[in-house]
Amino acid sequence: MRKLRVAVVYNSYEDAQAEVGSGDNSSLYHLRLMIRRMARTLRNLGHEVIIVHLSGDLSSLQRKLNRLRPHVVFNQYDDVVHGALYEMRFAAFIRMLGYPITGSPALGLGLSRDKYMALSLLRGAGIAIPSNTALIERVSEVDHHKWYFPLIVHPGQEHAGIGLGRNSVVYTKKALREITREVIKSFKQPALVQGFLPGREFNVGILGGRKLRVLPLAEVDYSRLPAGIPPIMSYAAKWVETSVEYKRTRVICPAKVESRLAALISNTAIKAFRTVGGWGYGRVDIRLDGDGQPRVLEVNCNPCLDKGIGLARSAERAGIRYPELLQIVIQAAFEGPPYDMQLPIFTSKPGLRKKRSSRSHPVKRPV
């Protein structure tokens, strides 16, 4: 790939970030460390890299990008305020400016954050999801459904394990009401309720644009968790180093899975990723039901790209080193997505204005 000018954009809004020293790896401090690692890797590949922090002023971002004129925007913008859905708006804004952007387009990002909408779409496409999946906007709606316990309850518009904790798996209607009330009150959004699946859990990494590649499967191992802590990928298990969940939960990659099941999981993941409009790179979380069949928990567009964990770890098991992973992500930005027309609305970039035709074409009228 030729030398590119790459603008790495991330969300630097501080009010909702975890504090340094809290044991929480989701803090702004850790985010900036990751961004610097990515920038250093891209520079070592020969690219010119500019880190752009965004804390809310899109007009300022527009002016900055018009000055920098990057060949591609490396999208690392992530919502840090509960219930915010600006990830999709940011991606749409960049495309309206006329710049290629890494990862999934606005629609895919929006669907992956609105979990119930995405799951409903998957179900309509014939992809298995957990039973009893319902969106509860008021606590009174709990009585309008027939439930089969156990159930898992979490915020309907969050990711990264936010809102998932030790009380998230419930066994009675009373507990269901309590946790639903807590989610609605604390996160100012509906609660997503689903049947809790008892089987193995897999993270399926996906890489590529027009041609997708499934990376080696990763299995989440909860076997070392003490009794009383549910086997789920909670916020603590993901981010809080001092927690029992973090210390006792591990990821095995590559997972030991017999070939038929591995193929079924991989095919399910690709279909789910394409159904929500995923592009470039992603992760599909899948869990087996009581019959050993895979059901999609979540499609994660633009998952964490930090070195040595998550998607990067799965890529390494496939022989894809971190610099090559970032290069593949950038390449996919220039491949598509399909039907994404290059029609910038706001731009002062040369070469992006519509060319005047030397021929005069009659206006076609509807008949």
Backbone hydrogen bonds, N-H to C=O, Kabsch-Sander energy under -0.5 kcal/mol:
donor,donor_aa,acceptor,acceptor_aa,energy
6,V,4,L,-0.7
6,V,48,E,-3.5
7,A,5,R,-0.5
7,A,72,V,-2.1
8,V,6,V,-0.7
8,V,50,I,-2.3
9,V,7,A,-0.8
9,V,74,F,-1.9
10,Y,52,V,-1.9
11,N,76,Q,-0.7
12,S,10,Y,-0.7
12,S,54,L,-2.7
13,Y,54,L,-0.6
17,Q,14,E,-1.8
22,S,19,E,-1.6
25,N,23,G,-0.7
25,N,239,W,-2.4
27,S,24,D,-1.2
28,L,18,A,-0.8
31,L,27,S,-2.1
32,R,28,L,-2.6
33,L,29,Y,-1.8
34,M,30,H,-2.1
35,I,31,L,-2.4
36,R,32,R,-2.3
37,R,33,L,-2.1
38,M,34,M,-2.5
39,A,35,I,-2.6
40,R,36,R,-2.5
41,T,37,R,-2.2
42,L,38,M,-2.5
43,R,39,A,-2.4
44,N,40,R,-2.1
45,L,41,T,-0.9
46,G,43,R,-1.8
47,H,42,L,-1.9
48,E,4,L,-2.7
49,V,47,H,-0.6
50,I,6,V,-2.8
52,V,8,V,-3.2
52,V,50,I,-0.5
53,H,51,I,-0.5
54,L,10,Y,-2.6
58,L,56,G,-1.1
61,L,57,D,-1.7
62,Q,58,L,-2.6
63,R,59,S,-2.1
64,K,60,S,-2.4
65,L,61,L,-2.8
66,N,62,Q,-2.2
67,R,63,R,-1.5
68,L,64,K,-2.6
69,R,65,L,-3.1
71,H,5,R,-2.3
72,V,5,R,-1.3
73,V,100,P,-2.7
74,F,7,A,-2.6
74,F,72,V,-0.6
75,N,73,V,-1.0
76,Q,9,V,-2.3
76,Q,74,F,-0.7
84,A,81,V,-2.2
89,R,85,L,-0.6
90,F,86,Y,-2.9
91,A,87,E,-2.0
92,A,88,M,-2.2
93,F,89,R,-2.3
94,I,90,F,-2.2
95,R,91,A,-1.9
96,M,92,A,-2.2
97,L,93,F,-1.5
98,G,94,I,-0.6
98,G,95,R,-0.7
99,Y,94,I,-1.8
102,T,73,V,-2.2
109,L,105,P,-2.1
110,G,106,A,-2.6
111,L,107,L,-2.5
112,S,108,G,-2.2
113,R,109,L,-1.1
114,D,110,G,-1.9
115,K,113,R,-1.4
115,K,156,G,-1.7
118,A,111,L,-0.5
118,A,114,D,-2.3
119,L,115,K,-2.8
120,S,116,Y,-2.4
121,L,117,M,-2.0
122,L,118,A,-2.4
123,R,119,L,-2.6
124,G,120,S,-2.2
125,A,121,L,-1.3
126,G,123,R,-1.5
127,I,122,L,-2.6
133,T,130,P,-0.7
134,A,193,V,-2.6
136,I,134,A,-0.5
136,I,191,A,-3.0
137,E,135,L,-0.6
141,E,138,R,-1.7
142,V,139,V,-1.9
143,D,140,S,-1.3
144,H,141,E,-1.7
145,H,142,V,-1.1
147,W,145,H,-0.7
151,L,170,V,-2.2
152,I,194,Q,-3.0
153,V,168,S,-2.3
154,H,192,L,-2.0
156,G,190,P,-2.4
158,E,155,P,-0.7
162,I,159,H,-1.8
164,L,161,G,-2.1
165,G,163,G,-0.6
168,S,165,G,-1.5
170,V,151,L,-2.7
170,V,168,S,-0.6
176,L,172,T,-2.0
177,R,173,K,-2.5
178,E,174,K,-2.1
179,I,175,A,-2.5
180,T,176,L,-2.2
181,R,177,R,-2.6
182,E,178,E,-2.0
183,V,179,I,-2.3
184,I,180,T,-2.4
185,K,181,R,-2.2
186,S,182,E,-2.8
187,F,183,V,-2.5
188,K,184,I,-1.0
191,A,136,I,-2.6
192,L,154,H,-3.4
193,V,134,A,-3.0
193,V,191,A,-0.6
194,Q,152,I,-2.0
195,G,131,S,-3.4
196,F,150,P,-2.2
197,L,195,G,-0.5
199,G,288,L,-1.9
201,E,220,V,-0.6
202,F,286,I,-3.5
203,N,218,A,-3.1
204,V,202,F,-0.5
204,V,284,V,-2.4
205,G,203,N,-0.7
206,I,282,G,-2.7
207,L,213,R,-2.3
208,G,280,G,-2.9
212,L,210,R,-0.6
213,R,207,L,-2.4
215,L,205,G,-2.8
215,L,213,R,-0.6
218,A,203,N,-2.0
219,E,252,I,-2.8
220,V,201,E,-2.1
221,D,219,E,-0.6
221,D,250,R,-3.4
222,Y,220,V,-0.7
224,R,248,R,-0.6
225,L,222,Y,-2.0
229,I,226,P,-1.6
232,I,230,P,-2.1
234,S,232,I,-1.8
235,Y,161,G,-0.8
235,Y,164,L,-1.9
238,K,234,S,-1.5
239,W,235,Y,-2.5
240,V,235,Y,-0.6
240,V,236,A,-1.1
241,E,23,G,-2.2
241,E,239,W,-1.1
243,S,240,V,-1.8
247,K,243,S,-1.9
248,R,244,V,-2.4
249,T,245,E,-1.0
250,R,221,D,-1.8
252,I,219,E,-3.2
253,C,251,V,-0.6
255,A,217,L,-2.5
257,V,255,A,-1.0
262,A,258,E,-2.5
263,A,259,S,-2.3
264,L,260,R,-1.9
265,I,261,L,-2.7
266,S,262,A,-2.5
267,N,263,A,-2.6
268,T,264,L,-2.1
269,A,265,I,-2.2
270,I,266,S,-2.3
271,K,267,N,-2.2
272,A,268,T,-2.3
273,F,269,A,-2.5
274,R,270,I,-2.4
275,T,271,K,-2.0
276,V,272,A,-1.7
277,G,274,R,-0.9
278,G,273,F,-2.9
280,G,208,G,-1.3
281,Y,279,W,-1.8
282,G,206,I,-2.2
283,R,300,N,-2.2
284,V,204,V,-2.3
285,D,283,R,-0.5
285,D,298,E,-2.6
286,I,202,F,-2.8
286,I,284,V,-0.5
287,R,295,R,-2.5
288,L,200,R,-2.4
289,D,293,Q,-2.4
292,G,289,D,-2.1
295,R,287,R,-2.2
296,V,128,A,-2.8
297,L,285,D,-3.0
298,E,285,D,-1.4
300,N,283,R,-3.4
300,N,298,E,-0.6
301,C,299,V,-0.8
302,N,281,Y,-1.2
309,I,306,D,-1.1
311,L,304,C,-0.7
312,A,309,I,-1.3
313,R,309,I,-0.9
314,S,310,G,-2.0
315,A,311,L,-2.5
316,E,312,A,-2.2
317,R,313,R,-1.7
318,A,314,S,-0.8
318,A,315,A,-0.8
319,G,316,E,-1.7
320,I,315,A,-2.9
321,R,319,G,-0.8
325,L,321,R,-2.3
326,L,322,Y,-2.1
327,Q,323,P,-1.9
328,I,324,E,-2.3
329,V,325,L,-2.0
330,I,326,L,-2.0
331,Q,327,Q,-2.5
332,A,328,I,-2.1
333,A,329,V,-0.9
333,A,330,I,-0.7
334,F,330,I,-0.8
334,F,331,Q,-1.0
335,E,331,Q,-0.7
335,E,332,A,-0.6
336,G,332,A,-1.0
340,D,337,P,-1.5
341,M,339,Y,-1.2
343,L,341,M,-1.8
345,I,96,M,-2.5
346,F,96,M,-1.8
347,T,345,I,-0.6
352,L,349,K,-1.3
361,H,359,R,-0.5
